[in-house]
Amino acid sequence: MAISTGVAIYFLIWWLTLFAVLPWGVRAQGGEAVPGTDPGAPVLPRLLAKLIWTTVVTTVIFGVVATLYIYRLVTLDDLAALMGMSRDFSR
């Protein structure tokens, strides 16, 4: 895997993971909403902590994916068979 490909894959996984991590620990303002803000807005967003968690989770996921790719533990043929596709693309 080229470095640029690895960086691109890491970025894509990071971006997807960010959207999974953003809702963690969110507490809405509820009845104590600050005037001019949405009642569903978080009281304390803790964005730095969420960015750190996103990076940690992404690093673990990328490590697993890179290991599977480098050691050829899962190939494209395996994925095609898993999805019910045949190797013969002439049809």
Buried (B, 14 or more C-beta within 10 A) or exposed (E): EEEEEBEEBBEEBBEEBBEEBBEEEBEEBEEEBEEEEEEEEBEEEBEEEBBEBBBEBBBEBBEEBBEEBEEEEEEEEEEEEEEEEEEEEEE
